[in-house]
Amino acid sequence: MYNRGIMEGNKYNFARDGFVYLLNYATLMISSIGFNFLAKSLVDKAIPDAIEYGNFLNDDSTIVGFLAAVIIAFPIFIYLNYWANRMLGSGKMKHGTGVRHWLINITLVVVILVIIWQLIALFIAFLNGTLALRFLIHTLITLLVSAAVLWYQWWHLKFFDGSKKKLGLKFKVFEWSIITIIIAVVIGAFIVIDSPTVRRIKRLDATRVERLSGLQNSIHDFYGWGSKDLNYGRLPKGLDELIQNSRMFTIEDELLDPVTRERFEYRVIGARTYELCATFDTEFTKEDDKYSSYVPVPIEMRQPQRFYHGIGRTCFELYVEE
């Protein structure tokens, strides 16, 4: 791929080198940082900590993001690294160009800064009472990943010195060991997270909860609790009353189930009490709430209603505070 048109007399393709090295080191950074957090996410799943609420590493969406970074960036790095090493070893790429030295040193600086940032974050978490075992494993992961990247960069800088060389057995063992570990962690991540179908169902239920929460806020605004513009002093007789009121800014779509496109059920029970009903496809419990990064609730309420629900039709008895 890169073997044509490398040398033409004294003219050398520095732009080609810049492209290869920049993309090579960028994908190295993306995949190593993604792997670092992905491995820590699996540790957090295996060793839960009761004091942590809304830890982003426990969230499946975060794991999916890191997993995607590794799956996409790491194969690109392996491919570019293979061709770059072959051309450096055969002398078809210059080893002493400023482009290569600058990008390697910039990568080293970035890695060192990431190490410092990660260690600071880990010590802050440890001093705030996180589990000592998790702290030790997280620290070990950070140091091992950083050591592998730093050693590889330093080896790459010293090994390719302009003479024709082939990669030795030790490097190949190191390379395949890293690939094996990354594949194992990726497989572990796929085992831990839900399938795309299940994740879609959960997101649809989260949308239902979000819309119910917004509907609850609209009802409370209509009553006049916490609102300076509205003060009807009663609950709306029906959902149409919210839509038709020009000061409510309630649209029809906010009242509909995202799948069936039917309105949520609304029923007045008392002067301040009412009921909202919806049909769900998954469960959302207090235990799930511990690891949820976002649960829509009315901001103004002193005792907010969490919309915990089971599978099937669920009704929530709500009230307007005095």
C-alpha positions as CSV (number, residue, x, y, z in Angstrom):
1,M,0.0,0.0,0.0
2,Y,2.7,2.4,1.0
3,N,5.5,0.8,-1.1
4,R,5.1,2.9,-4.2
5,G,6.5,6.3,-4.8
6,I,8.4,6.6,-1.5
7,M,11.7,7.7,-2.9
8,E,12.0,9.6,-6.2
9,G,15.6,10.8,-6.4
10,N,16.1,13.2,-3.5
11,K,12.4,13.9,-3.1
12,Y,11.0,12.3,0.0
13,N,7.3,12.0,0.9
14,F,7.2,13.6,4.3
15,A,3.5,14.3,4.0
16,R,2.9,10.5,3.8
17,D,5.0,10.0,6.9
18,G,3.1,12.7,8.7
19,F,-0.3,11.0,7.8
20,V,0.9,7.5,8.9
21,Y,2.5,8.6,12.1
22,L,-0.3,11.0,13.2
23,L,-3.1,8.5,12.6
24,N,-1.0,5.8,14.1
25,Y,-0.3,7.6,17.4
26,A,-3.9,9.1,17.5
27,T,-5.4,5.6,17.3
28,L,-2.9,4.4,19.9
29,M,-4.1,7.1,22.3
30,I,-7.8,6.5,21.6
31,S,-7.5,2.7,22.0
32,S,-5.3,2.8,25.1
33,I,-7.4,5.3,26.9
34,G,-10.6,3.5,25.9
35,F,-9.1,0.2,27.1
36,N,-8.0,1.7,30.3
37,F,-11.6,2.9,31.2
38,L,-13.2,-0.2,29.7
39,A,-11.1,-2.5,32.0
40,K,-12.0,-0.3,35.0
41,S,-15.7,-0.5,34.1
42,L,-15.6,-4.3,34.2
43,V,-13.8,-4.1,37.6
44,D,-16.5,-1.8,38.9
45,K,-19.2,-4.2,37.7
46,A,-17.5,-7.1,39.4
47,I,-16.7,-5.3,42.6
48,P,-19.6,-2.9,43.3
49,D,-19.2,-0.2,45.9
50,A,-22.3,0.7,48.0
51,I,-21.2,4.4,48.4
52,E,-21.1,5.2,44.7
53,Y,-24.2,6.5,43.1
54,G,-24.3,7.5,39.4
55,N,-20.7,6.3,38.8
56,F,-20.2,6.8,35.1
57,L,-18.0,3.7,34.8
58,N,-21.0,1.6,35.9
59,D,-23.3,3.0,33.3
60,D,-23.8,0.7,30.3
61,S,-23.8,3.7,27.9
62,T,-20.3,4.6,29.1
63,I,-19.1,1.0,28.6
64,V,-20.5,1.0,25.1
65,G,-18.6,4.2,24.3
66,F,-15.3,2.9,25.5
67,L,-16.0,-0.5,23.8
68,A,-16.6,1.3,20.5
69,A,-13.4,3.3,20.9
70,V,-11.4,0.1,21.3
71,I,-13.1,-1.9,18.6
72,I,-12.7,0.9,16.0
73,A,-9.4,2.5,16.9
74,F,-7.3,-0.5,17.9
75,P,-7.5,-2.5,14.6
76,I,-6.6,0.7,12.7
77,F,-3.6,1.1,14.9
78,I,-2.5,-2.5,14.4
79,Y,-2.8,-2.1,10.6
80,L,-0.9,1.2,10.4
81,N,1.7,0.0,12.9
82,Y,2.3,-3.2,10.8
83,W,3.0,-1.3,7.6
84,A,5.0,1.5,9.3
85,N,7.2,-1.1,11.1
86,R,7.7,-3.0,7.9
87,M,8.8,0.1,5.9
88,L,11.0,1.4,8.7
89,G,12.6,-2.0,9.0
90,S,13.2,-2.2,5.3
91,G,14.5,1.4,5.0
92,K,11.6,2.6,2.8
93,M,10.6,5.1,5.5
94,K,13.2,7.4,7.2
95,H,13.6,6.9,10.9
96,G,15.1,10.3,11.8
97,T,12.5,12.6,10.4
98,G,11.3,15.5,12.6
99,V,7.7,14.3,12.0
100,R,8.3,11.0,13.6
101,H,10.3,12.3,16.6
102,W,7.9,15.1,17.3
103,L,4.8,12.9,17.2
104,I,6.5,10.2,19.4
105,N,7.5,12.8,22.0
106,I,4.1,14.4,21.9
107,T,2.5,11.0,22.5
108,L,4.8,10.4,25.4
109,V,3.8,13.8,26.9
110,V,0.1,13.0,26.5
111,V,0.5,9.6,28.1
112,I,2.4,11.0,31.1
113,L,-0.2,13.7,31.6
114,V,-3.0,11.0,31.4
115,I,-1.1,9.0,34.0
116,I,-0.8,12.0,36.4
117,W,-4.5,12.8,35.9
118,Q,-5.6,9.3,36.4
119,L,-3.5,8.8,39.6
120,I,-4.8,12.1,41.0
121,A,-8.4,11.0,40.3
122,L,-7.8,7.5,41.9
123,F,-6.2,9.0,45.0
124,I,-9.1,11.4,45.4
125,A,-11.6,8.5,45.1
126,F,-9.5,6.5,47.6
127,L,-9.4,9.4,50.1
128,N,-13.1,9.8,49.7
129,G,-13.7,6.2,50.9
130,T,-13.8,4.1,47.8
131,L,-13.0,0.4,48.3
132,A,-9.3,-0.2,48.7
133,L,-9.4,-3.3,46.4
134,R,-10.9,-1.3,43.6
135,F,-8.4,1.5,44.1
136,L,-5.5,-1.0,43.9
137,I,-6.9,-2.7,40.8
138,H,-7.7,0.6,39.1
139,T,-4.2,1.9,39.9
140,L,-2.6,-1.3,38.6
141,I,-4.6,-1.0,35.3
142,T,-3.5,2.6,34.8
143,L,0.1,1.8,35.4
144,L,0.2,-1.3,33.2
145,V,-1.5,0.4,30.3
146,S,0.7,3.4,30.6
147,A,3.8,1.3,31.0
148,A,2.9,-0.7,27.8
149,V,2.4,2.5,25.8
150,L,5.5,4.2,27.1
151,W,7.7,1.1,26.6
152,Y,6.4,0.6,23.1
153,Q,7.0,4.2,22.1
154,W,10.5,4.2,23.6
155,W,11.4,0.9,22.0
156,H,10.0,2.1,18.6
157,L,12.2,5.2,18.8
158,K,15.4,3.3,19.6
159,F,14.9,0.1,17.6
160,F,14.4,1.7,14.2
161,D,17.7,3.5,13.7
162,G,17.9,3.4,9.9
163,S,19.4,-0.1,9.5
164,K,17.4,-2.9,8.0
165,K,15.8,-5.0,10.8
166,K,13.1,-7.5,11.3
167,L,11.0,-7.7,14.4
168,G,12.2,-10.2,16.9
169,L,10.4,-13.0,18.8
170,K,10.2,-11.0,22.1
171,F,8.3,-8.1,20.4
172,K,5.9,-10.5,18.7
173,V,5.2,-12.2,22.0
174,F,4.6,-8.8,23.6
175,E,2.4,-7.7,20.7
176,W,0.2,-10.9,20.7
177,S,-0.1,-10.8,24.5
178,I,-1.5,-7.2,24.3
179,I,-3.9,-8.2,21.5
180,T,-5.0,-11.3,23.5
181,I,-5.7,-9.2,26.6
182,I,-7.6,-6.6,24.7
183,I,-9.8,-9.2,22.9
184,A,-10.5,-10.8,26.3
185,V,-11.6,-7.5,27.8
186,V,-13.8,-6.7,24.8
187,I,-15.5,-10.1,25.0
188,G,-16.0,-9.5,28.8
189,A,-17.6,-6.2,28.0
190,F,-20.0,-7.8,25.5
191,I,-21.0,-10.3,28.2
192,V,-21.6,-7.6,30.8
193,I,-23.7,-5.1,28.8
194,D,-27.2,-5.7,27.4
195,S,-27.8,-6.6,23.8
196,P,-28.8,-3.7,21.5
197,T,-32.4,-5.0,21.5
198,V,-32.6,-4.9,25.3
199,R,-30.8,-1.5,25.4
200,R,-33.4,-0.1,23.0
201,I,-36.3,-1.4,25.1
202,K,-34.7,0.2,28.2
203,R,-34.2,3.5,26.4
204,L,-37.8,3.5,25.4
205,D,-38.9,3.0,29.0
206,A,-36.5,5.8,30.0
207,T,-38.3,8.0,27.5
208,R,-41.6,7.1,29.0
209,V,-40.3,8.0,32.5
210,E,-39.0,11.3,31.1
211,R,-42.3,12.2,29.5
212,L,-44.2,11.3,32.7
213,S,-41.9,13.5,34.7
214,G,-42.4,16.4,32.3
215,L,-46.2,15.8,32.4
216,Q,-46.0,15.9,36.2
217,N,-44.2,19.2,36.1
218,S,-46.9,20.6,33.8
219,I,-49.7,19.5,36.0
220,H,-48.0,21.1,39.0
221,D,-47.4,24.3,37.1
222,F,-51.1,24.4,36.1
223,Y,-52.1,24.0,39.7
224,G,-49.9,27.0,40.5
225,W,-47.4,25.3,42.9
226,G,-44.0,27.0,42.4
227,S,-45.3,29.0,39.4
228,K,-45.7,32.8,39.3
229,D,-47.4,32.8,35.9
230,L,-50.0,30.1,36.6
231,N,-52.2,29.8,39.7
232,Y,-55.4,28.0,38.8
233,G,-55.5,26.3,42.3
234,R,-56.8,23.1,40.9
235,L,-55.7,20.1,38.8
236,P,-56.5,20.0,35.1
237,K,-59.6,18.1,34.3
238,G,-57.9,16.4,31.4
239,L,-54.7,16.5,29.3
240,D,-56.4,18.6,26.6
241,E,-56.5,21.4,29.1
242,L,-52.7,21.5,29.3
243,I,-52.3,21.5,25.5
244,Q,-55.0,24.2,24.9
245,N,-53.6,26.6,27.5
246,S,-51.3,29.0,25.7
247,R,-49.2,29.6,28.8
248,M,-48.4,25.9,29.4
249,F,-46.2,25.2,26.4
250,T,-47.2,21.6,26.5
251,I,-47.2,19.8,23.2
252,E,-49.1,16.6,22.2
253,D,-45.9,14.5,21.7
254,E,-45.0,15.0,25.4
255,L,-48.2,13.2,26.4
256,L,-47.7,10.1,24.1
257,D,-46.1,6.7,24.6
258,P,-43.1,6.7,22.2
259,V,-44.1,3.3,20.8
260,T,-47.9,3.0,20.8
261,R,-48.3,6.8,20.2
262,E,-51.3,6.7,22.7
263,R,-51.7,9.2,25.5
264,F,-50.6,8.3,29.0
265,E,-53.6,7.8,31.3
266,Y,-54.4,10.7,33.6
267,R,-57.1,10.6,36.3
268,V,-57.9,13.1,39.1
269,I,-58.3,11.3,42.4
270,G,-58.7,14.2,44.8
271,A,-58.2,18.0,45.2
272,R,-54.4,17.6,45.1
273,T,-54.0,13.9,44.1
274,Y,-54.0,12.4,40.7
275,E,-52.8,9.3,38.9
276,L,-50.6,8.8,35.8
277,C,-50.4,5.4,34.1
278,A,-48.1,3.9,31.5
279,T,-47.1,0.5,30.2
280,F,-43.5,-0.5,30.5
281,D,-41.4,-3.3,28.9
282,T,-38.7,-3.5,31.6
283,E,-38.3,-3.1,35.4
284,F,-36.8,0.0,37.1
285,T,-36.3,-0.5,40.8
286,K,-34.5,1.3,43.7
287,E,-31.6,-1.0,43.2
288,D,-31.3,0.1,39.5
289,D,-31.6,3.7,40.7
290,K,-28.2,3.4,42.5
291,Y,-26.4,3.0,39.2
292,S,-28.6,5.2,37.0
293,S,-26.7,8.3,35.8
294,Y,-30.0,10.2,35.2
295,V,-33.5,9.7,36.5
296,P,-36.0,12.4,35.4
297,V,-37.8,13.9,38.4
298,P,-39.5,17.3,39.1
299,I,-36.7,19.6,40.2
300,E,-39.0,21.7,42.4
301,M,-40.5,19.0,44.6
302,R,-39.1,18.6,48.1
303,Q,-40.0,14.9,48.0
304,P,-39.6,13.9,44.3
305,Q,-41.4,10.9,42.9
306,R,-39.2,8.3,41.5
307,F,-41.0,6.5,38.7
308,Y,-40.1,3.0,39.8
309,H,-42.0,0.4,37.7
310,G,-42.3,-3.2,36.8
311,I,-43.2,-4.8,33.5
312,G,-46.6,-4.0,32.2
313,R,-49.2,-1.4,33.1
314,T,-48.1,0.7,36.1
315,C,-50.0,3.6,37.7
316,F,-48.3,6.3,39.9
317,E,-50.4,8.1,42.5
318,L,-49.0,11.6,42.6
319,Y,-49.9,14.8,44.5
320,V,-49.3,18.5,44.5
321,E,-47.5,19.7,47.6
322,E,-49.0,22.4,49.8
